Amino acid sequence: MNIQPALHRTRFRSKAVAGLTALLLPLAALVGLATPAEAADSATATYAKVSDWGTGFEGKWTVKNTGTTSLSSWTVEWDFPSGTAVTSGWDADITGSANHWTAKNKSWNGTLAPGASVSFGFNGSGAGAPSNCKLNGASCTGGPSVPGDNPPSAPGTPTASNITNTAVTLSWTAATDDKGIKNYDVLRGGTKVATVTGTTYTDSGLSAGTDYSYTVQARDSADQTGPVSGARAVRTTGGGGTDPGPGGKVKLGYFTEWGVYGRNYHVKNLDTSGSAAKITHINYAFGNVTGGKCTIGDSYADYEKAYTADQSVDGVADTWDQPLRGSFNQLRKLKAKYPHIKVLWSFGGWTWSGGFGQAAQNPAAFAQSCYDLVEDPRWADVFDGIDLDWEYPNACGLTCDTSGPAAFKNMAQAMRAKFGANYLVTAATTADASPGGKIEKSDYAGASQYLNWINVMTYDFFGAFAAQGPTAPHSPLTSYPGIPQAGFNSADAIAKFKAQGVPANKLLLGIGFYGRGWTGVTQDAPGGSATGAAPGTYEAGIEDYKVLKNTCPPTGTIAGTAYAKCGSNWWSYDTPATIATKTAWAKQQGLGGAFFWDFTGDTANGELVTAVKNGIG
């Protein structure tokens, strides 16, 4: 396997509701419910999950009079599985006992003329879907209730494939029934869009770049309907949106494909740590750049690895024959649970930037190859854009590039022309603001007009790659007396980009979730000599924050970054406190937000992500 080294350098809705009604739960409230005057075979009730914010959701029921005479009242009943409950509701009197819930019309919305409909909503907790729905005592679909004939079970949650700008193919596992299944109703947003006899359906005529939610409901031979399946969220291709997300500021983290191996860090960890609810974007790293094209980085990690139920975001295990597995499928599930998150596929990085030189010779062909890969129908709904991590255009990284100062601008222009206005196109760039340094080697200002934002890699300035020291913080916010190299700090880098003409709101401040360290150090303050790299879990001279916070706590701060000396080892790294300082500075500078490398360095409860979220807002 071609796996990137462990670090970026050395690899290197809203919950608001109108007219909210308090929910009364005492059992006494259930006494005296009126018996409906009409049977439900002249009306239907359909359910839709309007939104999901991770810790809760908004549900909506719509009651429709499908008969020929007026309906004078309605009562909808349903069951939720254990762990799912209604917490508040509006436009109906909703009561609950155990897992059974009942909603009765208000005095002003009970009468429905033929063909008329009314909706009521609620906020809920948990992740379950309603089942055993009854409207005025009978089936919510208007079908008959047959004594001695049980309704069918719920079908499996549909999977989505072949997603395009205007269509999606849905597949599901069959429901069961004591008398046999007749067909299935396919519901989009709670509204039936088709009835099919098989277990697959292609929905077409959709809008590009739009979110949809699908459920399926079985009918038996007596036309009884069972509970709806779990919901499948789908986003059609053709639009990722260019807005930075909630709060208008970007809070972006890198997810590394190789993290699923020795580090045992999977997409599910973004959910269990609480991080997914606090970020706006994920950069998936990395795709390769070779032969003038964007190519797959690690097919096993990306889309082949089978996840067990306990490893999966939604608790559902992969099957051997499903169209997509691996981290890509897990990211799809994460986006279904956290619809606000946008995912970009990052190409290049320290190890794979050598291919950009050839790609720059024909930017249009390179952009086409990247578009074809990002928009592969197997995972087109997973990605909302592309990130170019070229280290470094017209300068030296692992290899040296001589493409010229206009090469990066030309590449960004070709990417925007191919992906269009509705996709995110971004870049990770050098932070070398030294006189004659890498920022001066390329036309970043010209490129910025085609990019949504630039991730300025304001870390890895200093480290044990200079084995003898002097010790220095690897991610200084500002310069300080004795800094080993002028221009190697965040403030100077941001200032140089601004002076070149890059708008401040297109610049993101970079934060490392790891430390760099030396050994053989006798001096606590920065500037001491060393004998080599300090031991690290995965690589000498590098260690995760989650380890350092306990094994080598900070003994001081300098230039907005913490440092620590424990024994003969000396480390520098960011903490929640220094992140608060850095993010406050980023806001004062009018920057577009912050990003970090990478999720695996954080604690199990995501304390660094929390600090970024709290600081950026």
N, C-alpha and C positions, 0 to 999 in steps of 0.2 A: 504493500500500500504506500501511496505517496502522501504522507501526512505532514502537514505544516508543523514546524516546531511550536513550542508552547506560547510564544508571545508575539505581539504585533510587530515589534522591531526585530527580534532575533528569530522570528520566522521570516522576522520582523520587517330626556334621555336622560339620555337624561333621565333622572329619577323624578323629576318634577311632574306633578299632576295638578290639574285644575279641579277644584271642587272636591278635594280629598275628604273622604268620609271615614271617620274612625271605625275600626272594626271591633265589634262587640262579640266576645267569644264565650261568655258563660253559657252553660247548658240551658239555663232558664230562658235564654233568648230564643231557643229553638221551639219553645212551647207556643202553640197557637198559630202555627203556620197555616195559612188558608189552603184549602184543597182547590186546585185549579179547576176551572169550569170546563176547559176544553182539553181534549186529548192532543198529544203532541204530533199526531200524524198529519196535522195541518200546519206544522211549524218546524223549523230546524234551528240548531244552535251549533256554531262552529267556533273553534278556539284558535288563537294565534299568540305566539310569544313575540311581543313587540320589540323588546330589547333585553339584553343580558349584560350585567356589569360585574360578573364574577361572583360577588357575594349575594346577589339577588337578581331578580328579573321583573319585568312588567308583562302581565298577561292580559288578554282581551277576549271576551266572549261576544259574539254577535248573534242575536236572536232574529229570525226572519219568519214572517207569516207567509207560508206558501199555500195557504188555503184560499177559499173563496168568500169567507165571512170574516168579520173582524175578530181579533183576539183581544180579550178584555184583561188578561193578566198572564204572567209567565213566571215560572220557577225553574231554574237550572240547578241540577245536582251533579256532582262529580267526586271522584276519589283522587287523592294524591298519595304517592308512596310515602313511607316513613322518611322523615327528614325534609320533606317539602311541605310548605304551609303558606297560607295567605297571611300577610301582615297588615295590609290596609287595602281599602277598596273605595270605589266611587261609582255613582250612577246605578247602584243596586244595594240592597240590604244583604250583606254577606255574613253568614254565620258558619261556624265550624265546630265539629265534635269528633275527636279522634282524628282520623284521616279523611273524613267525609265532610264535604263543603256544600252549602246551599246558598244560592243567590236568588232573591225575590225582587221583582220590580218595585221601583219607587211609585208613589202615588201619581206622579206626573208622566211616567213613561211605560205604563202597563198596557195601554191600548194600542194595538197595531192593526192598521187597515190591511187588506189583502195586498201582498207584495211589499209591504213596508218592513223595515228592520230597525233595530236599536242595539247599541253596544254598551257594555259596561266593562270596567277594567279593575285591575288590582295590582299591587306590588306583592311579590312573594320571595321566600327564601328557599334555598335548596335548588336541586337540579332536575327534579322529576317532572313528568308530564301527566296531564289529567287522564283518567280512564273512567269507564263505566258511566258515561254521561247520560243523563236523563233530562228531558224537557217536558214539564208538566206530567211527569210520571212515565213517559214512554221514551222511545229512542230519539236521540238528538238529531238524527238524520231524517226524521219523518217516517222511517220505516216501521214495520210492525214488530211487536214483541210476541214471540211464539212460545206458548207454554210447553215445557219439556224439550225445548231446543235452545241450547246455550248459544250466545253470540260468539263470534270468533275471537281469537286472541289478537294482541297487537302484533303487526309485522315488525321485522327488525328495522332499526334506524337506517334510512337509506344512505348509500354512499353516492358520491358524485364523481363523474369522469367526463372526459371529452368536453371540457368547459371552453366555450368560445365567447365572443362578444355578445352573442344573441341566443345561445342555447346551452343546455346541460343535459347529460344523460344520468338518470337516477336508477339505482338497483337496490333491492332489499331482499331479505330472507322471508320466506313464506310464513304466513300466519297459520294457525291450526284451528280446526273446528270439528265438532262431533258429527256434523252432517255434510261437511265439505265446503271449501271456499268457492264462491262464484266469481268474484272479481275484486279489484282494489280501486279505491278512490285516491287520487293523488291531490294533495292540498298544497297550495302555494300561499303562504301568509294566512293560513286558516281557511282559504277559499278553494273549493274544488275546481281543478283545472282539467281533469281527465279521469275517466274510468277505464281500466285496462284489465285484461284477463291474466296477463303474465306478471312477472316480478321486475320489470324494467320499463322505463318510460323516458322519452326524450322531450323535454319542454323547450319550445322554441319561441321566437318572437320577443325575446327579452331585451332589455336595454343594457348597453355596454357599461362596464364599471359600476354595476349596481348590486346591492346586497339583497338576497332572497332567502327565505326559510321554507323548507319542504318537510311535510309529514305524509304518512300513508295510512290508510284505514281499510280494513278488509270487510267484505260483505259475504255472508254465507248464502246457501241455496234458498233460504227463506227471506233473503234481502235484509237480514239483521246486520247491523254494523257493530264492530268491536271497538276497543279503544284505539286511539291514534298512536302511531309509532313515535319514537323520539324524533326530534327535529334535526335536520341537516342544514347548516348555514352554507350558502354558496355566494360567491362574488364573481360575476361575469368579468371577462377580460376586457381590455381596452380602456381602462381607467383606474389608476391607483390613487388619484387625488394628489394635489400638490400642496395642500395646507399641512402645516406641521403637526396638527392634532390638538388635543385638549390643552387649553391655556395658551395656545399660539406659540409655544416654545418646544423645541425638539429635545426629547430625552431618549437617547438611542444607546443601545448596547450591542456589542458584538457577540454572536453565538458561533463557536468554532466547531466545525464538523468533526474534528479529531477529539473533541472533548468527550464523546460518547465511549471512548476506549478507556485508557488508564484512569482518566479523571472521573469516569462514571457520571458525567453530567449530561442530562438529557433535556429535551424540551419541557418535559413534565416539571423539572426543577424550577422553571420560570414561573409555573403556577403555584407549586407548593411553597416556594420561598416568599410569595406575595409580590414578586418583582413585576409580573406581567401586568398587574393593575396600575403600576406606577410609571411605566414607560410609554412612549409613543411609537417607537420604531425599533426594529431588529435588523442588524446587518448579518446575514449568514455568510460565514467565511470558511473557505474561499472556493470560488471557481478558478480554474486554471486558464492561462492565456498562452497558447502555443499554436504554431503554424498559422499565425495571423488571425486566430479565431478564439472565441470564448468556448471552453470545453468543460466537461465535468471534472470536479476535483477528486472526489472519492465516492464512487457510485454506491458502495455498500452502505456507508454512513448516510449518504444523501437520500437514497430511495429504495434500497434493497433490504436493509436490516429489519427483521421482524420483531415487533414489540409485543411483550406479554401484557396481559390486562393490568397488572400492577405497575408496569412501566409507562403505560399509555396515559395521555392527557385525560381522555374521557373514560378510562377504565375498561375499554373494549380492546381485546387482543387482535393483532393482525392475523389474517388468514393467508395461506400459501398462495392463493390465486387472486388476491385483491390487486387492483390496478396500480396502487402506489403504496409503498411502505416507507420505512426509514424516517429520518428527521423531517423530510418534506411533508409527509403525511401528518406527523405530529404537529408541525407548524400550522397545517390546515386546521387541525383540531383546536389548537390554541387560539387561532383567529376566530373560530366559531364561538369560543367561550369568551374571548375578549375582542369584539368586533372593531374596537378603536385602533388596534395595533396594525401597523403597516410593516411589511417585510421586504427588504431589499437583498438582492444577491450580490455579494461583493466579489470582485474578480481581481486576481493578482496577489498582492501581499509581498512580503519580503522575498519569499522563496520563488514565487511565480511571476515576478515582475519582468523577468528577462524577455518574455515574449511580447511585451508592449512595443518594442522597437520595430519588429516586423509588422505588427498590427497597425502602427502609425503610418506605414507606407501606403496603406489603402484604408483610410478611416471608414468609408462607406461600407466596404465589404466586411470589415471588422464589426461595425454596428449591426449589420444584417445578421451575422453569425450569432452575436449576443442576443439579439431580439428573438431569433429562432429558438435558441436554447431556453431563454427565460420564459418564452411563450409556448413551450412544448405543452401539448394538450394534457399530458399527464399531471402537470403541476402548475399550469398557467394561473390558476386562482390563488396559488400560494404567494406569488411575488407581486409586489406593487411597484417595483422599479429596480434599478441597477446602480451599483456603486463601483467606481473605478479606483482601485488602490495601486497606483503606479508609483513604485519606489525605485528611481525617481526620474521624471522626464528631463532629458537633456542634462543629466547629472549622474552621479555614481551611488549605487546602493550595493546589493550583492554583486551586481554587474554594472558596468557603465553604459549609459545611453548617450548617443550623439544625434538624436533625431532633430534637434534644433528647438529654439524657444517657442515656435508656433505649433509644435506637434500636439501638445496637450490641448490647446484651444481647438485645433482642428478635430481632434478626437471627440471632445465634448460636443462640438457643433454637430458632428455626424450622429452621435448618440441621440441628441435631442431631435434631430430631423427624423430619425427612424422611430424612436419611441413615442414621439408626439408630446403634446402639452399635458396630457392627463397622467403620465407616468412620472415617477420620481427618478431623476438622474442626478447622482451625487458623486463626490470624490473624496478620498482620503489623501492628504498631502503632507509634505515635509513641514517642519516647524523651524528649520534652520534659518535664523535671521542674522547670522554672522555676516560681516562685510564680504561681499562677493559670494555669499552662500547660496544654498539650493533654491530659496525663494526667488532669488534674482535670476535664476537660470531659465525660467519658464514664464509664459504669459498667463498667469493665473487670473488676472483681471479680465482678460479677454475670454477665458474659459468660463468664468463665473456667470456671464450672461446666459449661458446655456444650462447651468447647474442650479438645482434647488438649494443646495448648501454644500459647504466644504468642511470635512472633518480634519481639523488641524491637529496633527499628532504631537501634542505638547507633552511628551513623555519620552523616556529613553535618551535624554540629553547626555547623561553621564552614567557610567556603570563599570563593572569589573572587566569589560572588554579592554579597559585601561587597567591592567592587572595591578600595577603599583600605586594606583590612585592618581591624584588626590581624591579622597572621599568627597562626594558632592551629591546633593539631592537629584534624583533622576528626572524629576518633574517640577522644577522651580517655577513658581508663578511670576516672580520678578527677579531682576538681577540682584546681586549682593556683593559686598566687598570680598574679594578673593575667589569669585566664581571662575572656574578654570577656562571658560571660553565665552567671550562677549557674544551676545545675541542668542545664546542658548537658554532661553527662558520663554514662558508663555506670553508675557506682556510685549516683549520685543517682537515676537512672531506675529501676534495679532496686529500690532502697530505697523509692521512692514506690509502685511497684506492690505491693510486699509490704505496705506500710502500708495500702494500699487494701483488701487482703485477697486478693490473687492468690497462690496457693501458689508457693513458690520453684521446685518441680520442674516447674511449668508455664511457666516463663520461660526463654527461650533468649537467650544473649548474641549480638549481631550483630557481625560482623567484615567490613570492606570489603577486597576484593582489589584496591584501587586507591588512588590518592592524590589529594589536592586541593592546588592550588598557585596562587601569585601570581607576578607578575613586577614588576620595578622595586623589588626589595627590597635593602636594603643591610645589614640586621642579620641575623646568623646565628640568634640566639635568638628564640623566639616573641615576638610583641608588636610586630614591626616594621611600618612603613607600606609600602604597595605602590601601584602605578599601574594594576593590572588583573590579569586572569587570565593565568597562565602558558600557553604553547602546549601543546596536547594533540593526540594522534593523531586522536581522533574528536570531541573537544569541548574548547574552551579551558577551562583550570582543572582538568582531569581527565586522569589518565593511569593506565594499568595498572601493577600491581606488576612484571610481567615486563619492562617497559620501564624503570621508575624504578630498579630494583635495579642496573642497569648504567649508566644515563645520569646518575643523580643519587643516589649511595649515601648512606646516612644519615650525618649529622654530629653527631647527638645524639638523646636521647630525653627526653620529658616526659610525665607523666601516663600512662605505660604505652604510649606510641605514639612511633614514630620520626619525626624530621624531618630535612630535608636542604636545604642551600643550595648551589646550583651556579651560578656566575655571579650574575646578578641574579634568578634563579628560586628560589623557596622552596616546598618540598613537605612534606606530612606523609602518612605511610602506615604500614601494619603490615607487619612482617617475620616470619619464623619465630620470631625471638627474642621479639618483643613479643606474638605470638600465644601463645607458651608462657606468658608472664606473664598474659595475659588468661584463658586457659583454666584455669590454676591458680586464679585468683581465682574463676572461675565455679564450679569444683568446691568451693572453700571455702565459697561462698555456697549450695551445695546446688541449683544451677540444673539444669534438665533437659538441658542440653547447649549447643550453639552452632550458629549458621548463618552463612552468608556470601553476600555479593553481589559478584561472581558468578563462575562457573567461568572465564569468558573472561580474567579478569585474571591468572590463575595462569600459572606457567611450563609448558613442554611436559611436564615430568616431575612436575607437580603438587606443588611443594614446599610451598605454603601449605596445601593440603588435607592433606598429610602432617603438617604442624605442628598442624592442628586435630585430626586423628585421634590423634596422639601425646599431645596435651594433654588432650583430653576422655576418651580411653581407649576 
